[in-house]
Amino acid sequence: MTHGIITAALVGFGTGLSLIVAIGAQNAFVLRQGARRHAVLAVVAICALSDALLIALGVSGVGAVVTAWPAALTVVGLAGGGFLICYGVLAARRVLWPVPGAALTAQGATAGSARKAVLTCLAMTWLNPHVYLDTVLLIGSVAADHGTLRWAFGLGAVLASLTWFTTLGYGARLLSGLLARPTAWRVLDGLVAATMVTMGGLLVAGA
């Protein structure tokens, strides 16, 4: 029985990791916050706890309910797509008209900017229909195949999410030397802008 639990947890870890590692809006945001060393703990906690909650809902069978009401994903797709496009435009504006000295002050953080980072992270997480598809529907459906071991599978997926976001958020600090250069920030913001606008456009088009 113990061997079965461990196996299910490992499969859940691998499945969860394969779904969240792909480059996306949420990962790009976490990377940027980590590189700036700005509200990293809050951002990582929001992403990991949100995934844990959604995975738990999927494992418990809520995914079937969401599937029965496809209009919910359409609404979330339109709202999330619009949000991502707006965020991408802001990132593109930083590329075209960079703030003087932004790289040198990247590590600074005020209470207002910390709140903004938290609110942006919450919106980017909960307005992204891909999050629901990956956690509630996909992980939930795969977990159901493990029967009584589905919660062990779900726990493995939760640990994968926690591991990934912690590594991404705090590992980005290794790039701090490179990102001390204004040009590097413009390149990063360019990648963020392209990712956000592309994903936002796809979400709106597919809604």
C-alpha positions as CSV (number, residue, x, y, z in Angstrom):
1,M,0.0,0.0,0.0
2,T,2.8,2.4,0.9
3,H,4.6,1.6,-2.4
4,G,1.3,2.4,-4.2
5,I,1.0,5.8,-2.5
6,I,4.5,6.7,-3.3
7,T,4.1,5.7,-6.9
8,A,0.9,7.7,-7.3
9,A,2.5,10.7,-5.6
10,L,5.5,10.5,-8.0
11,V,3.2,10.2,-11.0
12,G,1.3,13.2,-9.7
13,F,4.5,15.2,-9.3
14,G,5.6,14.4,-12.8
15,T,2.2,15.2,-14.3
16,G,1.9,18.5,-12.4
17,L,5.4,19.6,-13.4
18,S,4.9,18.8,-17.0
19,L,1.8,21.0,-17.1
20,I,3.2,24.1,-15.3
21,V,6.7,24.2,-16.6
22,A,5.6,25.4,-20.0
23,I,6.3,29.1,-20.6
24,G,3.2,31.1,-19.9
25,A,1.9,34.4,-18.5
26,Q,2.0,33.3,-14.9
27,N,5.6,31.9,-15.1
28,A,6.8,35.0,-16.9
29,F,5.4,37.2,-14.2
30,V,6.9,35.1,-11.4
31,L,10.3,35.2,-13.2
32,R,10.2,39.0,-13.5
33,Q,9.2,39.4,-9.8
34,G,12.0,37.0,-8.8
35,A,14.6,38.8,-10.9
36,R,13.6,42.1,-9.3
37,R,13.5,40.5,-5.8
38,H,10.1,42.2,-5.4
39,A,7.3,40.6,-3.3
40,V,8.7,37.1,-4.3
41,L,7.4,35.3,-1.2
42,A,3.9,36.7,-1.7
43,V,3.8,35.9,-5.4
44,V,5.2,32.3,-5.0
45,A,2.7,31.7,-2.1
46,I,-0.2,32.9,-4.2
47,C,0.7,30.7,-7.2
48,A,1.4,27.6,-5.1
49,L,-1.6,27.9,-2.8
50,S,-3.9,28.7,-5.7
51,D,-2.7,25.6,-7.6
52,A,-3.1,23.5,-4.4
53,L,-6.7,24.7,-4.0
54,L,-7.6,24.1,-7.7
55,I,-5.9,20.7,-7.7
56,A,-7.9,19.7,-4.6
57,L,-11.1,20.8,-6.3
58,G,-10.2,18.8,-9.4
59,V,-9.3,15.6,-7.4
60,S,-12.6,15.9,-5.4
61,G,-14.5,15.9,-8.7
62,V,-15.4,19.5,-9.3
63,G,-13.9,19.2,-12.8
64,A,-17.0,17.4,-13.9
65,V,-19.2,20.2,-12.7
66,V,-17.1,22.8,-14.6
67,T,-17.3,20.7,-17.8
68,A,-21.1,20.7,-17.5
69,W,-21.1,24.6,-17.7
70,P,-18.7,25.5,-20.6
71,A,-20.0,29.1,-20.5
72,A,-17.9,29.6,-17.4
73,L,-14.6,29.0,-19.3
74,T,-15.8,31.4,-22.0
75,V,-16.3,34.2,-19.5
76,V,-13.0,33.6,-17.9
77,G,-11.3,33.4,-21.2
78,L,-12.6,36.8,-22.3
79,A,-11.7,38.5,-19.0
80,G,-8.3,36.8,-18.7
81,G,-7.4,37.5,-22.3
82,G,-8.2,41.2,-22.0
83,F,-6.2,41.4,-18.8
84,L,-3.2,39.7,-20.4
85,I,-3.3,41.9,-23.4
86,C,-3.3,45.0,-21.2
87,Y,-0.4,43.8,-19.1
88,G,1.5,42.9,-22.3
89,V,0.9,46.4,-23.6
90,L,2.3,47.9,-20.4
91,A,5.4,45.7,-20.7
92,A,5.8,46.7,-24.4
93,R,5.6,50.4,-23.3
94,R,8.5,49.8,-20.9
95,V,10.5,48.4,-23.8
96,L,9.8,51.4,-26.0
97,W,10.0,54.0,-23.3
98,P,12.1,52.6,-20.5
99,V,12.1,54.4,-17.1
100,P,15.5,56.0,-16.4
101,G,17.5,54.1,-13.8
102,A,14.9,51.3,-13.6
103,A,17.5,48.6,-13.5
104,L,19.4,50.2,-10.7
105,T,16.2,50.5,-8.6
106,A,14.7,47.2,-9.5
107,Q,15.3,45.8,-6.0
108,G,13.3,48.6,-4.3
109,A,9.7,47.9,-3.2
110,T,7.1,50.1,-1.7
111,A,3.9,49.1,0.1
112,G,1.9,50.3,-2.9
113,S,4.0,48.4,-5.5
114,A,3.8,45.2,-3.3
115,R,0.0,45.4,-3.2
116,K,0.0,45.9,-7.0
117,A,2.2,42.8,-7.5
118,V,-0.1,40.8,-5.3
119,L,-3.3,42.0,-7.1
120,T,-1.6,41.4,-10.5
121,C,-0.6,37.9,-9.5
122,L,-4.1,37.1,-8.2
123,A,-5.7,38.3,-11.5
124,M,-3.1,36.5,-13.6
125,T,-3.8,33.3,-11.8
126,W,-7.5,33.3,-11.4
127,L,-8.4,34.9,-14.7
128,N,-6.4,32.4,-16.7
129,P,-8.6,29.6,-17.9
130,H,-5.6,27.5,-18.7
131,V,-5.1,27.2,-14.9
132,Y,-8.5,25.6,-14.6
133,L,-7.9,23.3,-17.5
134,D,-4.6,22.1,-16.2
135,T,-5.4,21.8,-12.5
136,V,-9.2,21.2,-12.1
137,L,-9.9,19.3,-15.4
138,L,-6.7,17.6,-16.5
139,I,-5.1,16.8,-13.2
140,G,-8.6,16.0,-11.8
141,S,-9.4,13.5,-14.6
142,V,-6.0,11.8,-14.3
143,A,-6.3,11.6,-10.6
144,A,-9.6,9.9,-10.9
145,D,-7.9,7.0,-12.7
146,H,-5.9,6.3,-9.6
147,G,-9.1,5.5,-7.6
148,T,-8.4,5.5,-3.9
149,L,-4.9,6.8,-4.4
150,R,-6.1,9.9,-6.2
151,W,-5.3,12.1,-3.2
152,A,-1.7,10.8,-3.2
153,F,-1.6,11.7,-6.9
154,G,-3.0,15.2,-6.1
155,L,-0.5,15.7,-3.3
156,G,2.4,15.0,-5.7
157,A,0.9,17.5,-8.2
158,V,0.7,20.1,-5.4
159,L,4.4,19.5,-4.4
160,A,5.4,19.9,-8.1
161,S,3.7,23.3,-8.2
162,L,5.3,24.4,-4.9
163,T,8.7,23.2,-6.1
164,W,8.5,24.9,-9.5
165,F,7.3,28.3,-8.3
166,T,9.8,28.4,-5.5
167,T,12.6,27.5,-7.9
168,L,11.4,30.0,-10.5
169,G,10.9,32.9,-8.0
170,Y,14.0,32.5,-6.0
171,G,16.2,31.1,-8.7
172,A,15.7,34.2,-10.8
173,R,17.9,36.0,-8.3
174,L,20.9,34.3,-10.0
175,L,20.1,36.6,-12.9
176,S,20.4,39.8,-10.8
177,G,23.9,40.6,-12.1
178,L,22.8,40.4,-15.7
179,L,19.6,42.3,-15.0
180,A,21.5,45.1,-13.5
181,R,21.8,46.3,-17.1
182,P,18.9,48.4,-18.5
183,T,19.2,46.6,-21.9
184,A,18.6,43.2,-20.2
185,W,15.4,44.5,-18.6
186,R,14.2,45.7,-22.0
187,V,14.8,42.2,-23.4
188,L,13.0,40.6,-20.5
189,D,10.1,43.0,-20.8
190,G,10.0,42.3,-24.6
191,L,9.7,38.6,-23.9
192,V,7.0,39.2,-21.3
193,A,5.1,41.5,-23.7
194,A,5.2,39.0,-26.5
195,T,4.0,36.2,-24.2
196,M,1.2,38.2,-22.6
197,V,-0.2,39.6,-25.8
198,T,0.0,36.3,-27.7
199,M,-1.6,34.3,-24.9
200,G,-4.2,37.0,-24.4
201,G,-5.1,37.1,-28.1
202,L,-5.4,33.3,-28.2
203,L,-7.7,33.3,-25.1
204,V,-10.0,36.0,-26.6
205,A,-10.0,34.2,-30.0
206,G,-10.8,30.9,-28.5
207,A,-13.4,32.1,-26.0
